[in-house]
Amino acid sequence: MPIKLEGSCHCGAVRFNVESSTPVPYQLCTCSICRKVGGVGGSINLGAHAKTLKITQGEEYIGIYKAVMNRDTKNETIASSERNFCTQCSSMLWLYDENWPEFLHPFASAIDSPELEAPDELVVVKTDSKPNYVRLPGDPKKVYKRYGPDSIEDWHKKHGKYVA
């Protein structure tokens, strides 16, 4: 049975829960979007079942940011993904993309309980847009300029962490 994740923003205005089969925070994204919205090091997203999302408090405080892709170039577009955040304290809550309506990606930083399991190895992605001043966490880790070979679900299954 999937694990119920309970989360909130920093100020406590927004609270939510969602069920996850992929609750291990193993993948750090260092792309420009994750660094700018999540902090200098980037963001760690989990996987969850979108249909199980329950906003238990503060729905009126949830804002949506659609990232600008290829900013300041002739190829500039708006991303299909939606980053949901608290409009009171700016905490990132989850990412949703209508192209994959069955999935929701809570930010690990927003999860309050249960305590998330530390992975044996960290996977770092999108280092092709990481500035030199950003230092990666210590070993063990795998580092990819773009993306690793596994989806969040595939990684959890490969490492025996998938919760059906």
Phi, psi and chi 1 to 4 in degrees:
 res  aa     phi    psi   chi1   chi2   chi3   chi4
   1 MET       -  135.3 -174.5  163.6  157.1      -
   2 PRO   -57.9  157.6  -25.0   34.6      -      -
   3 ILE   -91.1  135.2  -67.2  172.5      -      -
   4 LYS   -83.1  119.6 -178.4  178.8 -179.3  179.9
   5 LEU   -99.2  132.9  -58.0  176.3      -      -
   6 GLU  -113.7  131.5  -64.8 -175.5    3.0      -
   7 GLY  -138.6  168.9      -      -      -      -
   8 SER  -159.4  169.1   65.4      -      -      -
   9 CYS   -86.5  175.5   63.0      -      -      -
  10 HIS   -64.6  -41.6 -174.0  -98.0      -      -
  11 CYS   -82.9  -11.0   72.1      -      -      -
  12 GLY    86.9    2.9      -      -      -      -
  13 ALA   -67.1  -34.4      -      -      -      -
  14 VAL  -113.9  132.5  178.1      -      -      -
  15 ARG  -134.8  143.3  -63.8 -177.5 -169.4  -83.6
  16 PHE  -152.0  166.1   67.4   95.1      -      -
  17 ASN  -143.3  156.7   62.0   64.7      -      -
  18 VAL  -158.2  151.7   66.6      -      -      -
  19 GLU   -95.7  138.0  -67.3 -179.0   15.1      -
  20 SER  -130.4  136.5  174.7      -      -      -
  21 SER   -98.7   -6.7  -66.3      -      -      -
  22 THR  -132.8   69.5   54.6      -      -      -
  23 PRO   -94.0    8.1   35.6  -37.3      -      -
  24 VAL   -90.8  123.4  178.6      -      -      -
  25 PRO   -82.0   77.1   28.7  -32.9      -      -
  26 TYR   -99.3  -18.2   77.5   95.2      -      -
  27 GLN  -117.0  116.0 -176.6  172.5 -100.3      -
  28 LEU   -98.4  121.2  172.2   66.0      -      -
  29 CYS   -98.5  127.0 -177.5      -      -      -
  30 THR  -109.6   22.2   61.3      -      -      -
  31 CYS   -65.4  165.8   78.2      -      -      -
  32 SER   -62.3  -34.4   63.8      -      -      -
  33 ILE   -66.6  -51.5  -56.6  164.3      -      -
  34 CYS   -62.9  -36.4  -73.7      -      -      -
  35 ARG   -68.1  -40.5  -75.9 -174.3  -65.2  100.2
  36 LYS   -77.3  -34.3  -66.7 -151.4 -179.4 -118.6
  37 VAL   -91.7  -25.8  -58.4      -      -      -
  38 GLY  -106.1  -12.9      -      -      -      -
  39 GLY   120.8  168.4      -      -      -      -
  40 VAL   -53.8  -36.9   68.4      -      -      -
  41 GLY   -81.1  -21.1      -      -      -      -
  42 GLY   118.0 -160.3      -      -      -      -
  43 SER  -132.9  153.2  -63.8      -      -      -
  44 ILE  -119.9  118.6  -64.2  177.9      -      -
  45 ASN  -104.5  143.8  -68.6  -29.4      -      -
  46 LEU  -101.9  173.7  -55.2  170.1      -      -
  47 GLY  -107.6  147.8      -      -      -      -
  48 ALA  -151.2  166.8      -      -      -      -
  49 HIS   -89.6  111.2  -54.9  -74.2      -      -
  50 ALA   -54.5  -39.4      -      -      -      -
  51 LYS   -66.7  -12.3   67.0 -177.2  177.5 -171.2
  52 THR   -95.1   -2.2   66.6      -      -      -
  53 LEU   -62.0  128.1  175.3   66.4      -      -
  54 LYS  -128.6  119.9  -69.6 -176.9  179.8   53.1
  55 ILE   -90.3  113.7  -60.3  164.4      -      -
  56 THR   -95.8  -12.3   57.9      -      -      -
  57 GLN  -162.1  138.5  178.8  179.5  -54.4      -
  58 GLY    79.7   27.7      -      -      -      -
  59 GLU   -53.7  -33.1 -172.7  166.9    1.0      -
  60 GLU   -68.3  -12.5   68.5  -88.4   23.3      -
  61 TYR   -99.4    7.5  -62.7  116.9      -      -
  62 ILE   -91.8  123.3  -63.1  173.4      -      -
  63 GLY  -108.1  163.1      -      -      -      -
  64 ILE  -125.7  132.1  -66.1  175.4      -      -
  65 TYR  -116.4  126.0  171.6   63.6      -      -
  66 LYS  -105.6  114.1  -71.8 -172.7  154.0 -141.9
  67 ALA   -62.8  147.6      -      -      -      -
  68 VAL   -88.0  121.6  177.6      -      -      -
  69 MET   -96.8  142.1  -51.9  -59.1  -70.5      -
  70 ASN    53.8   44.6  -56.5  -54.9      -      -
  71 ARG   -54.2  140.6 -171.6  177.1   75.0 -169.4
  72 ASP    64.3   26.3  -59.6  -32.1      -      -
  73 THR  -126.5  169.6   72.2      -      -      -
  74 LYS   -69.2  -14.3   64.0 -179.9  179.4  165.5
  75 ASN   -97.6   16.7  -62.8  -37.9      -      -
  76 GLU   -61.8  131.5 -176.1  173.5  -60.6      -
  77 THR  -142.3  171.8   59.4      -      -      -
  78 ILE  -105.0  132.2  -59.1  -61.1      -      -
  79 ALA   -66.0  151.4      -      -      -      -
  80 SER   -78.3  -23.0   59.7      -      -      -
  81 SER   -74.3  150.3   57.9      -      -      -
  82 GLU  -119.6  122.2  -58.5  174.7  -13.7      -
  83 ARG   -95.7  113.8  -74.3  166.1  173.5   76.5
  84 ASN   -89.5  133.8  -69.3 -106.1      -      -
  85 PHE  -144.0  163.9   65.3   96.4      -      -
  86 CYS   -82.7  126.3  173.3      -      -      -
  87 THR   -76.5   -9.6   59.7      -      -      -
  88 GLN   -88.4  -41.6  -59.5  -59.6  -66.8      -
  89 CYS  -123.1   -3.3   67.8      -      -      -
  90 SER    74.8    8.4  -58.5      -      -      -
  91 SER   -62.9  134.0  -65.4      -      -      -
  92 MET   -76.9  136.0  -62.6  -53.3  -62.3      -
  93 LEU  -110.4  -58.0  -57.7  167.7      -      -
  94 TRP  -158.9  164.3   63.1   80.7      -      -
  95 LEU  -116.1  138.7  179.9  137.8      -      -
  96 TYR  -135.0  143.2  173.2   78.2      -      -
  97 ASP  -135.5  123.1 -167.7  -43.2      -      -
  98 GLU   -62.3  -16.6   64.0 -173.3   17.4      -
  99 ASN   -69.6  -23.2  -69.4  -49.3      -      -
 100 TRP  -130.8   70.8  -61.7  -80.7      -      -
 101 PRO   -64.1  -16.7   23.0  -31.7      -      -
 102 GLU   -79.8  -13.7   66.5  -84.8   19.2      -
 103 PHE  -109.2  151.6  -61.4  117.0      -      -
 104 LEU  -139.2  144.2 -174.9   82.0      -      -
 105 HIS  -123.0   90.5  -63.4  -74.2      -      -
 106 PRO   -66.0  143.1   -6.5   14.7      -      -
 107 PHE   -73.8  128.6  -73.9   82.4      -      -
 108 ALA   -55.8  -32.6      -      -      -      -
 109 SER   -65.3  -17.8   56.8      -      -      -
 110 ALA   -92.1   -8.8      -      -      -      -
 111 ILE   -84.5  125.9  -58.4  -56.0      -      -
 112 ASP   -95.6  -38.1  -59.9  -42.9      -      -
 113 SER  -154.8  151.8   67.4      -      -      -
 114 PRO   -71.7  171.7   30.5  -34.7      -      -
 115 GLU   -63.3  128.7 -174.9  170.4  -23.8      -
 116 LEU   -75.6  142.5  -60.9  174.6      -      -
 117 GLU   -74.0  131.9  177.1 -176.4  -18.6      -
 118 ALA   -74.0  132.6      -      -      -      -
 119 PRO   -74.0  154.7   29.0  -34.6      -      -
 120 ASP   -68.9  -28.2  -68.0  -27.5      -      -
 121 GLU  -143.5  136.6  177.4  177.8   74.3      -
 122 LEU   -92.1  141.3 -169.2   64.5      -      -
 123 VAL  -110.0  124.9  173.0      -      -      -
 124 VAL  -111.1  125.1 -178.3      -      -      -
 125 VAL  -120.1  162.6  -62.2      -      -      -
 126 LYS    62.6   38.2  -68.3  -62.6  -70.3  166.0
 127 THR   -71.7   -8.4   59.5      -      -      -
 128 ASP   -68.6  -13.4   59.3   -8.8      -      -
 129 SER  -118.2   11.7   65.3      -      -      -
 130 LYS   -82.7  126.4  178.6 -169.2   77.2   60.4
 131 PRO   -70.7  157.6    7.4   -5.8      -      -
 132 ASN   -61.8  -27.9  -70.8  -28.8      -      -
 133 TYR   -73.0  -16.2   68.8   81.9      -      -
 134 VAL   -79.4  120.7  172.3      -      -      -
 135 ARG   -96.8  133.8  -62.9  -70.9  175.6 -115.0
 136 LEU   -81.5  151.3  -61.3  179.2      -      -
 137 PRO   -59.7  162.5  -19.2   29.2      -      -
 138 GLY   -66.3  177.3      -      -      -      -
 139 ASP   -75.7  162.4  -69.8  -31.8      -      -
 140 PRO   -82.0  144.5   27.1  -29.7      -      -
 141 LYS  -156.8  158.3   67.2  177.3  169.3  -72.5
 142 LYS  -117.0  140.5  -69.5 -176.2  179.9  170.2
 143 VAL  -125.4  133.5  179.1      -      -      -
 144 TYR  -129.1  137.0  -61.5   94.1      -      -
 145 LYS   -65.0  -36.8  -74.7 -171.6  177.0 -161.8
 146 ARG  -112.0 -101.2  -61.1  -82.3  -57.8  146.1
 147 TYR  -126.2  154.8  -64.9  100.2      -      -
 148 GLY   -75.4  175.2      -      -      -      -
 149 PRO   -75.8  -15.3   27.8  -34.2      -      -
 150 ASP  -109.6  142.3  -61.2  -39.6      -      -
 151 SER   -72.7  170.4   69.5      -      -      -
 152 ILE   -58.8  -43.8  -68.5  175.0      -      -
 153 GLU   -64.4  -45.6 -175.9  174.5  -49.8      -
 154 ASP   -59.4  -42.9  -69.4  -18.7      -      -
 155 TRP   -61.6  -45.9 -176.4   93.3      -      -
 156 HIS   -61.9  -41.3  -82.6   76.1      -      -
 157 LYS   -66.3  -44.0  -72.9  177.9  175.9  176.5
 158 LYS   -61.1  -33.8 -174.2 -174.0  -74.1 -174.5
 159 HIS   -98.7    9.8  -70.3   86.0      -      -
 160 GLY    67.8   28.6      -      -      -      -
 161 LYS  -111.8   -1.3  -56.2  -67.3 -177.3 -176.2
 162 TYR   -71.2  133.0 -172.7   81.3      -      -
 163 VAL  -113.1  105.3 -175.0      -      -      -
 164 ALA   -80.0      -      -      -      -      -
